[in-house]
Structures are given as C-alpha cells and as structure tokens.
Amino acid sequence: MKLIYCGYFGTYGAYLAAYIHAGGVVDNIDILSYHEFCQKYAERFGNMIYIGMDKGLREIYALGCKE
C-alpha cells in the first residue's frame, strides 16, 4: 500500500507529515537538511517524492499541489 501526504502549499507540510509518519521525531529534525529539502522540492508540484516505509511496510510519499 502507498500512503501519499498531499500539501496545497508546495511540499513543506506534506513532507513534514510524511517524515513524522515514517518514524521521524520532530525534536531531532536536522533543520538545515529540512530547509535544503524544501528549497529543492518546493516548486515540484504534482511529483510524488518517496520518503520511506513505515512499520507496516507501507510506502510513504509526499506530494505538493498548487491548487
């Protein structure tokens, strides 16, 4: 199964939600890496970005939408 987190303002929120679902801990996020990711993929509307797998072996993606 694939889980897709969709954000309507680029990939910022979708990526963060997907990261947390995949087992990431918000307190330990490397802020510089998160900022670089958002700068790199912010304008990639409509492209699914693979984040990882959760404990149930579901693939997790982030998807940025424009409208």
PDB file of N, CA, C and O in Angstrom:
ATOM      1  N   MET A   1       0.841  -1.168   0.000  1.00  0.00           N
ATOM      2  CA  MET A   1       0.000   0.000   0.000  1.00  0.00           C
ATOM      3  C   MET A   1       0.888   1.233   0.000  1.00  0.00           C
ATOM      4  O   MET A   1       1.978   1.229   0.572  1.00  0.00           O
ATOM      5  N   LYS A   2       0.410   2.281  -0.646  1.00  0.00           N
ATOM      6  CA  LYS A   2       1.138   3.542  -0.683  1.00  0.00           C
ATOM      7  C   LYS A   2       0.330   4.607   0.043  1.00  0.00           C
ATOM      8  O   LYS A   2      -0.869   4.746  -0.195  1.00  0.00           O
ATOM      9  N   LEU A   3       0.972   5.351   0.917  1.00  0.00           N
ATOM     10  CA  LEU A   3       0.354   6.480   1.603  1.00  0.00           C
ATOM     11  C   LEU A   3       0.941   7.751   1.020  1.00  0.00           C
ATOM     12  O   LEU A   3       2.160   7.908   0.946  1.00  0.00           O
ATOM     13  N   ILE A   4       0.071   8.650   0.608  1.00  0.00           N
ATOM     14  CA  ILE A   4       0.514   9.889  -0.030  1.00  0.00           C
ATOM     15  C   ILE A   4       0.028  11.062   0.798  1.00  0.00           C
ATOM     16  O   ILE A   4      -1.176  11.253   0.971  1.00  0.00           O
ATOM     17  N   TYR A   5       0.959  11.841   1.307  1.00  0.00           N
ATOM     18  CA  TYR A   5       0.629  13.064   2.028  1.00  0.00           C
ATOM     19  C   TYR A   5       0.644  14.205   1.027  1.00  0.00           C
ATOM     20  O   TYR A   5       1.643  14.445   0.349  1.00  0.00           O
ATOM     21  N   CYS A   6      -0.474  14.900   0.946  1.00  0.00           N
ATOM     22  CA  CYS A   6      -0.646  15.947  -0.052  1.00  0.00           C
ATOM     23  C   CYS A   6      -0.655  17.313   0.627  1.00  0.00           C
ATOM     24  O   CYS A   6      -1.348  17.516   1.623  1.00  0.00           O
ATOM     25  N   GLY A   7       0.116  18.238   0.082  1.00  0.00           N
ATOM     26  CA  GLY A   7       0.144  19.600   0.601  1.00  0.00           C
ATOM     27  C   GLY A   7      -0.255  20.591  -0.481  1.00  0.00           C
ATOM     28  O   GLY A   7       0.168  20.471  -1.631  1.00  0.00           O
ATOM     29  N   TYR A   8      -1.061  21.559  -0.113  1.00  0.00           N
ATOM     30  CA  TYR A   8      -1.527  22.541  -1.093  1.00  0.00           C
ATOM     31  C   TYR A   8      -0.677  23.798  -1.116  1.00  0.00           C
ATOM     32  O   TYR A   8      -1.027  24.767  -1.790  1.00  0.00           O
ATOM     33  N   PHE A   9       0.425  23.799  -0.398  1.00  0.00           N
ATOM     34  CA  PHE A   9       1.359  24.923  -0.411  1.00  0.00           C
ATOM     35  C   PHE A   9       2.753  24.348  -0.593  1.00  0.00           C
ATOM     36  O   PHE A   9       3.577  24.386   0.320  1.00  0.00           O
ATOM     37  N   GLY A  10       3.005  23.822  -1.763  1.00  0.00           N
ATOM     38  CA  GLY A  10       4.283  23.178  -2.022  1.00  0.00           C
ATOM     39  C   GLY A  10       4.378  21.851  -1.288  1.00  0.00           C
ATOM     40  O   GLY A  10       3.357  21.219  -1.017  1.00  0.00           O
ATOM     41  N   THR A  11       5.586  21.423  -0.966  1.00  0.00           N
ATOM     42  CA  THR A  11       5.789  20.134  -0.311  1.00  0.00           C
ATOM     43  C   THR A  11       6.102  20.259   1.170  1.00  0.00           C
ATOM     44  O   THR A  11       6.321  19.242   1.828  1.00  0.00           O
ATOM     45  N   TYR A  12       6.132  21.457   1.714  1.00  0.00           N
ATOM     46  CA  TYR A  12       6.591  21.660   3.088  1.00  0.00           C
ATOM     47  C   TYR A  12       5.807  20.833   4.105  1.00  0.00           C
ATOM     48  O   TYR A  12       6.384  20.008   4.813  1.00  0.00           O
ATOM     49  N   GLY A  13       4.505  21.049   4.178  1.00  0.00           N
ATOM     50  CA  GLY A  13       3.679  20.356   5.162  1.00  0.00           C
ATOM     51  C   GLY A  13       3.562  18.873   4.883  1.00  0.00           C
ATOM     52  O   GLY A  13       3.592  18.056   5.803  1.00  0.00           O
ATOM     53  N   ALA A  14       3.429  18.524   3.607  1.00  0.00           N
ATOM     54  CA  ALA A  14       3.308  17.115   3.230  1.00  0.00           C
ATOM     55  C   ALA A  14       4.574  16.352   3.602  1.00  0.00           C
ATOM     56  O   ALA A  14       4.498  15.227   4.096  1.00  0.00           O
ATOM     57  N   TYR A  15       5.720  16.951   3.371  1.00  0.00           N
ATOM     58  CA  TYR A  15       6.986  16.291   3.708  1.00  0.00           C
ATOM     59  C   TYR A  15       7.114  16.095   5.208  1.00  0.00           C
ATOM     60  O   TYR A  15       7.525  15.028   5.663  1.00  0.00           O
ATOM     61  N   LEU A  16       6.769  17.106   5.974  1.00  0.00           N
ATOM     62  CA  LEU A  16       6.879  17.010   7.427  1.00  0.00           C
ATOM     63  C   LEU A  16       5.941  15.940   7.972  1.00  0.00           C
ATOM     64  O   LEU A  16       6.340  15.158   8.835  1.00  0.00           O
ATOM     65  N   ALA A  17       4.705  15.890   7.488  1.00  0.00           N
ATOM     66  CA  ALA A  17       3.753  14.868   7.929  1.00  0.00           C
ATOM     67  C   ALA A  17       4.241  13.467   7.550  1.00  0.00           C
ATOM     68  O   ALA A  17       4.153  12.538   8.353  1.00  0.00           O
ATOM     69  N   ALA A  18       4.750  13.318   6.337  1.00  0.00           N
ATOM     70  CA  ALA A  18       5.265  12.023   5.890  1.00  0.00           C
ATOM     71  C   ALA A  18       6.477  11.604   6.715  1.00  0.00           C
ATOM     72  O   ALA A  18       6.623  10.430   7.053  1.00  0.00           O
ATOM     73  N   TYR A  19       7.336  12.547   7.035  1.00  0.00           N
ATOM     74  CA  TYR A  19       8.521  12.267   7.843  1.00  0.00           C
ATOM     75  C   TYR A  19       8.127  11.760   9.222  1.00  0.00           C
ATOM     76  O   TYR A  19       8.700  10.791   9.722  1.00  0.00           O
ATOM     77  N   ILE A  20       7.152  12.415   9.834  1.00  0.00           N
ATOM     78  CA  ILE A  20       6.702  12.004  11.164  1.00  0.00           C
ATOM     79  C   ILE A  20       6.063  10.622  11.087  1.00  0.00           C
ATOM     80  O   ILE A  20       6.315   9.782  11.951  1.00  0.00           O
ATOM     81  N   HIS A  21       5.247  10.373  10.077  1.00  0.00           N
ATOM     82  CA  HIS A  21       4.600   9.071   9.921  1.00  0.00           C
ATOM     83  C   HIS A  21       5.631   7.960   9.717  1.00  0.00           C
ATOM     84  O   HIS A  21       5.454   6.849  10.217  1.00  0.00           O
ATOM     85  N   ALA A  22       6.686   8.251   8.997  1.00  0.00           N
ATOM     86  CA  ALA A  22       7.714   7.250   8.725  1.00  0.00           C
ATOM     87  C   ALA A  22       8.570   6.942   9.947  1.00  0.00           C
ATOM     88  O   ALA A  22       9.458   6.092   9.885  1.00  0.00           O
ATOM     89  N   GLY A  23       8.310   7.624  11.051  1.00  0.00           N
ATOM     90  CA  GLY A  23       9.038   7.332  12.282  1.00  0.00           C
ATOM     91  C   GLY A  23       9.995   8.419  12.700  1.00  0.00           C
ATOM     92  O   GLY A  23      10.719   8.261  13.683  1.00  0.00           O
ATOM     93  N   GLY A  24      10.015   9.519  11.977  1.00  0.00           N
ATOM     94  CA  GLY A  24      10.886  10.633  12.351  1.00  0.00           C
ATOM     95  C   GLY A  24      10.369  11.319  13.604  1.00  0.00           C
ATOM     96  O   GLY A  24       9.163  11.367  13.844  1.00  0.00           O
ATOM     97  N   VAL A  25      11.268  11.835  14.383  1.00  0.00           N
ATOM     98  CA  VAL A  25      10.908  12.558  15.604  1.00  0.00           C
ATOM     99  C   VAL A  25      11.143  14.033  15.355  1.00  0.00           C
ATOM    100  O   VAL A  25      12.241  14.434  14.970  1.00  0.00           O
ATOM    101  N   VAL A  26      10.121  14.840  15.571  1.00  0.00           N
ATOM    102  CA  VAL A  26      10.194  16.267  15.249  1.00  0.00           C
ATOM    103  C   VAL A  26      11.324  16.948  16.002  1.00  0.00           C
ATOM    104  O   VAL A  26      11.972  17.838  15.451  1.00  0.00           O
ATOM    105  N   ASP A  27      11.577  16.560  17.236  1.00  0.00           N
ATOM    106  CA  ASP A  27      12.629  17.210  18.029  1.00  0.00           C
ATOM    107  C   ASP A  27      14.018  16.983  17.447  1.00  0.00           C
ATOM    108  O   ASP A  27      14.930  17.771  17.695  1.00  0.00           O
ATOM    109  N   ASN A  28      14.186  15.914  16.676  1.00  0.00           N
ATOM    110  CA  ASN A  28      15.513  15.569  16.162  1.00  0.00           C
ATOM    111  C   ASN A  28      15.703  15.888  14.690  1.00  0.00           C
ATOM    112  O   ASN A  28      16.683  15.454  14.083  1.00  0.00           O
ATOM    113  N   ILE A  29      14.776  16.645  14.105  1.00  0.00           N
ATOM    114  CA  ILE A  29      14.925  17.004  12.692  1.00  0.00           C
ATOM    115  C   ILE A  29      16.150  17.897  12.513  1.00  0.00           C
ATOM    116  O   ILE A  29      16.346  18.862  13.251  1.00  0.00           O
ATOM    117  N   ASP A  30      16.958  17.560  11.531  1.00  0.00           N
ATOM    118  CA  ASP A  30      18.087  18.407  11.180  1.00  0.00           C
ATOM    119  C   ASP A  30      17.517  19.567  10.377  1.00  0.00           C
ATOM    120  O   ASP A  30      17.175  19.402   9.206  1.00  0.00           O
ATOM    121  N   ILE A  31      17.414  20.734  10.993  1.00  0.00           N
ATOM    122  CA  ILE A  31      16.755  21.884  10.379  1.00  0.00           C
ATOM    123  C   ILE A  31      17.399  22.263   9.053  1.00  0.00           C
ATOM    124  O   ILE A  31      16.691  22.613   8.108  1.00  0.00           O
ATOM    125  N   LEU A  32      18.700  22.202   8.961  1.00  0.00           N
ATOM    126  CA  LEU A  32      19.375  22.557   7.717  1.00  0.00           C
ATOM    127  C   LEU A  32      18.988  21.598   6.598  1.00  0.00           C
ATOM    128  O   LEU A  32      18.742  22.036   5.474  1.00  0.00           O
ATOM    129  N   SER A  33      18.930  20.305   6.882  1.00  0.00           N
ATOM    130  CA  SER A  33      18.540  19.332   5.868  1.00  0.00           C
ATOM    131  C   SER A  33      17.102  19.542   5.435  1.00  0.00           C
ATOM    132  O   SER A  33      16.791  19.444   4.248  1.00  0.00           O
ATOM    133  N   TYR A  34      16.214  19.833   6.389  1.00  0.00           N
ATOM    134  CA  TYR A  34      14.808  20.078   6.070  1.00  0.00           C
ATOM    135  C   TYR A  34      14.679  21.319   5.196  1.00  0.00           C
ATOM    136  O   TYR A  34      13.912  21.326   4.233  1.00  0.00           O
ATOM    137  N   HIS A  35      15.422  22.362   5.525  1.00  0.00           N
ATOM    138  CA  HIS A  35      15.387  23.599   4.736  1.00  0.00           C
ATOM    139  C   HIS A  35      15.895  23.342   3.319  1.00  0.00           C
ATOM    140  O   HIS A  35      15.296  23.811   2.350  1.00  0.00           O
ATOM    141  N   GLU A  36      16.983  22.608   3.195  1.00  0.00           N
ATOM    142  CA  GLU A  36      17.527  22.294   1.870  1.00  0.00           C
ATOM    143  C   GLU A  36      16.541  21.465   1.059  1.00  0.00           C
ATOM    144  O   GLU A  36      16.374  21.697  -0.139  1.00  0.00           O
ATOM    145  N   PHE A  37      15.888  20.502   1.699  1.00  0.00           N
ATOM    146  CA  PHE A  37      14.893  19.692   1.006  1.00  0.00           C
ATOM    147  C   PHE A  37      13.769  20.568   0.479  1.00  0.00           C
ATOM    148  O   PHE A  37      13.362  20.440  -0.676  1.00  0.00           O
ATOM    149  N   CYS A  38      13.274  21.452   1.322  1.00  0.00           N
ATOM    150  CA  CYS A  38      12.161  22.312   0.927  1.00  0.00           C
ATOM    151  C   CYS A  38      12.566  23.275  -0.187  1.00  0.00           C
ATOM    152  O   CYS A  38      11.763  23.561  -1.075  1.00  0.00           O
ATOM    153  N   GLN A  39      13.781  23.771  -0.152  1.00  0.00           N
ATOM    154  CA  GLN A  39      14.245  24.648  -1.220  1.00  0.00           C
ATOM    155  C   GLN A  39      14.355  23.887  -2.541  1.00  0.00           C
ATOM    156  O   GLN A  39      14.053  24.427  -3.605  1.00  0.00           O
ATOM    157  N   LYS A  40      14.782  22.650  -2.461  1.00  0.00           N
ATOM    158  CA  LYS A  40      14.988  21.845  -3.665  1.00  0.00           C
ATOM    159  C   LYS A  40      13.669  21.405  -4.296  1.00  0.00           C
ATOM    160  O   LYS A  40      13.544  21.400  -5.521  1.00  0.00           O
ATOM    161  N   TYR A  41      12.682  21.034  -3.472  1.00  0.00           N
ATOM    162  CA  TYR A  41      11.447  20.441  -3.985  1.00  0.00           C
ATOM    163  C   TYR A  41      10.215  21.326  -3.853  1.00  0.00           C
ATOM    164  O   TYR A  41       9.115  20.874  -4.174  1.00  0.00           O
ATOM    165  N   ALA A  42      10.348  22.546  -3.404  1.00  0.00           N
ATOM    166  CA  ALA A  42       9.184  23.401  -3.138  1.00  0.00           C
ATOM    167  C   ALA A  42       8.319  23.621  -4.367  1.00  0.00           C
ATOM    168  O   ALA A  42       7.094  23.654  -4.250  1.00  0.00           O
ATOM    169  N   GLU A  43       8.904  23.769  -5.512  1.00  0.00           N
ATOM    170  CA  GLU A  43       8.152  24.068  -6.728  1.00  0.00           C
ATOM    171  C   GLU A  43       7.837  22.828  -7.566  1.00  0.00           C
ATOM    172  O   GLU A  43       7.411  22.960  -8.713  1.00  0.00           O
ATOM    173  N   ARG A  44       8.032  21.654  -7.030  1.00  0.00           N
ATOM    174  CA  ARG A  44       7.792  20.427  -7.796  1.00  0.00           C
ATOM    175  C   ARG A  44       6.366  19.950  -7.573  1.00  0.00           C
ATOM    176  O   ARG A  44       6.135  18.914  -6.949  1.00  0.00           O
ATOM    177  N   PHE A  45       5.432  20.700  -8.079  1.00  0.00           N
ATOM    178  CA  PHE A  45       4.029  20.360  -7.922  1.00  0.00           C
ATOM    179  C   PHE A  45       3.686  19.137  -8.766  1.00  0.00           C
ATOM    180  O   PHE A  45       4.084  19.045  -9.927  1.00  0.00           O
ATOM    181  N   GLY A  46       2.951  18.205  -8.182  1.00  0.00           N
ATOM    182  CA  GLY A  46       2.491  17.040  -8.917  1.00  0.00           C
ATOM    183  C   GLY A  46       3.449  15.875  -8.957  1.00  0.00           C
ATOM    184  O   GLY A  46       3.106  14.830  -9.510  1.00  0.00           O
ATOM    185  N   ASN A  47       4.632  16.007  -8.394  1.00  0.00           N
ATOM    186  CA  ASN A  47       5.603  14.915  -8.375  1.00  0.00           C
ATOM    187  C   ASN A  47       5.632  14.268  -6.999  1.00  0.00           C
ATOM    188  O   ASN A  47       5.883  14.942  -6.000  1.00  0.00           O
ATOM    189  N   MET A  48       5.375  12.961  -6.941  1.00  0.00           N
ATOM    190  CA  MET A  48       5.459  12.252  -5.665  1.00  0.00           C
ATOM    191  C   MET A  48       6.926  12.076  -5.297  1.00  0.00           C
ATOM    192  O   MET A  48       7.756  11.718  -6.133  1.00  0.00           O
ATOM    193  N   ILE A  49       7.227  12.333  -4.033  1.00  0.00           N
ATOM    194  CA  ILE A  49       8.594  12.199  -3.532  1.00  0.00           C
ATOM    195  C   ILE A  49       8.601  11.094  -2.489  1.00  0.00           C
ATOM    196  O   ILE A  49       7.903  11.181  -1.479  1.00  0.00           O
ATOM    197  N   TYR A  50       9.389  10.058  -2.733  1.00  0.00           N
ATOM    198  CA  TYR A  50       9.458   8.920  -1.824  1.00  0.00           C
ATOM    199  C   TYR A  50      10.154   9.339  -0.535  1.00  0.00           C
ATOM    200  O   TYR A  50      11.249   9.899  -0.564  1.00  0.00           O
ATOM    201  N   ILE A  51       9.499   9.059   0.615  1.00  0.00           N
ATOM    202  CA  ILE A  51      10.063   9.410   1.915  1.00  0.00           C
ATOM    203  C   ILE A  51      10.634   8.192   2.615  1.00  0.00           C
ATOM    204  O   ILE A  51      11.719   8.268   3.192  1.00  0.00           O
ATOM    205  N   GLY A  52       9.934   7.080   2.576  1.00  0.00           N
ATOM    206  CA  GLY A  52      10.408   5.874   3.238  1.00  0.00           C
ATOM    207  C   GLY A  52       9.263   4.905   3.460  1.00  0.00           C
ATOM    208  O   GLY A  52       8.221   4.990   2.811  1.00  0.00           O
ATOM    209  N   MET A  53       9.475   3.970   4.399  1.00  0.00           N
ATOM    210  CA  MET A  53       8.452   2.981   4.738  1.00  0.00           C
ATOM    211  C   MET A  53       8.155   3.058   6.223  1.00  0.00           C
ATOM    212  O   MET A  53       9.032   3.358   7.034  1.00  0.00           O
ATOM    213  N   ASP A  54       6.900   2.782   6.567  1.00  0.00           N
ATOM    214  CA  ASP A  54       6.548   2.770   7.986  1.00  0.00           C
ATOM    215  C   ASP A  54       6.666   1.348   8.534  1.00  0.00           C
ATOM    216  O   ASP A  54       7.108   0.439   7.832  1.00  0.00           O
ATOM    217  N   LYS A  55       6.269   1.166   9.786  1.00  0.00           N
ATOM    218  CA  LYS A  55       6.405  -0.150  10.430  1.00  0.00           C
ATOM    219  C   LYS A  55       5.510  -1.195   9.792  1.00  0.00           C
ATOM    220  O   LYS A  55       5.796  -2.388   9.882  1.00  0.00           O
ATOM    221  N   GLY A  56       4.434  -0.769   9.150  1.00  0.00           N
ATOM    222  CA  GLY A  56       3.535  -1.693   8.463  1.00  0.00           C
ATOM    223  C   GLY A  56       3.967  -1.992   7.041  1.00  0.00           C
ATOM    224  O   GLY A  56       3.212  -2.597   6.279  1.00  0.00           O
ATOM    225  N   LEU A  57       5.164  -1.578   6.673  1.00  0.00           N
ATOM    226  CA  LEU A  57       5.751  -1.765   5.347  1.00  0.00           C
ATOM    227  C   LEU A  57       4.946  -1.079   4.239  1.00  0.00           C
ATOM    228  O   LEU A  57       4.891  -1.568   3.111  1.00  0.00           O
ATOM    229  N   ARG A  58       4.329   0.044   4.563  1.00  0.00           N
ATOM    230  CA  ARG A  58       3.638   0.866   3.567  1.00  0.00           C
ATOM    231  C   ARG A  58       4.608   1.935   3.070  1.00  0.00           C
ATOM    232  O   ARG A  58       5.339   2.538   3.857  1.00  0.00           O
ATOM    233  N   GLU A  59       4.607   2.159   1.773  1.00  0.00           N
ATOM    234  CA  GLU A  59       5.468   3.193   1.193  1.00  0.00           C
ATOM    235  C   GLU A  59       4.848   4.557   1.462  1.00  0.00           C
ATOM    236  O   GLU A  59       3.637   4.732   1.321  1.00  0.00           O
ATOM    237  N   ILE A  60       5.665   5.506   1.843  1.00  0.00           N
ATOM    238  CA  ILE A  60       5.183   6.843   2.188  1.00  0.00           C
ATOM    239  C   ILE A  60       5.770   7.846   1.205  1.00  0.00           C
ATOM    240  O   ILE A  60       6.972   7.860   0.943  1.00  0.00           O
ATOM    241  N   TYR A  61       4.881   8.688   0.667  1.00  0.00           N
ATOM    242  CA  TYR A  61       5.260   9.705  -0.304  1.00  0.00           C
ATOM    243  C   TYR A  61       4.736  11.068   0.135  1.00  0.00           C
ATOM    244  O   TYR A  61       3.758  11.160   0.876  1.00  0.00           O
ATOM    245  N   ALA A  62       5.391  12.113  -0.326  1.00  0.00           N
ATOM    246  CA  ALA A  62       4.910  13.475  -0.161  1.00  0.00           C
ATOM    247  C   ALA A  62       4.581  14.009  -1.554  1.00  0.00           C
ATOM    248  O   ALA A  62       5.292  13.730  -2.519  1.00  0.00           O
ATOM    249  N   LEU A  63       3.496  14.778  -1.648  1.00  0.00           N
ATOM    250  CA  LEU A  63       3.062  15.301  -2.930  1.00  0.00           C
ATOM    251  C   LEU A  63       2.656  16.758  -2.747  1.00  0.00           C
ATOM    252  O   LEU A  63       1.789  17.066  -1.929  1.00  0.00           O
ATOM    253  N   GLY A  64       3.271  17.637  -3.494  1.00  0.00           N
ATOM    254  CA  GLY A  64       2.919  19.050  -3.444  1.00  0.00           C
ATOM    255  C   GLY A  64       1.957  19.390  -4.563  1.00  0.00           C
ATOM    256  O   GLY A  64       2.173  19.009  -5.713  1.00  0.00           O
ATOM    257  N   CYS A  65       0.903  20.101  -4.233  1.00  0.00           N
ATOM    258  CA  CYS A  65      -0.098  20.525  -5.222  1.00  0.00           C
ATOM    259  C   CYS A  65      -0.162  22.043  -5.225  1.00  0.00           C
ATOM    260  O   CYS A  65       0.093  22.682  -4.204  1.00  0.00           O
ATOM    261  N   LYS A  66      -0.492  22.604  -6.336  1.00  0.00           N
ATOM    262  CA  LYS A  66      -0.551  24.058  -6.426  1.00  0.00           C
ATOM    263  C   LYS A  66      -1.906  24.586  -6.025  1.00  0.00           C
ATOM    264  O   LYS A  66      -1.989  25.574  -5.296  1.00  0.00           O
ATOM    265  N   GLU A  67      -2.954  23.965  -6.473  1.00  0.00           N
ATOM    266  CA  GLU A  67      -4.309  24.411  -6.111  1.00  0.00           C
ATOM    267  C   GLU A  67      -5.191  23.232  -5.855  1.00  0.00           C
ATOM    268  O   GLU A  67      -6.369  23.400  -5.538  1.00  0.00           O
TER     269      GLU A  67
END
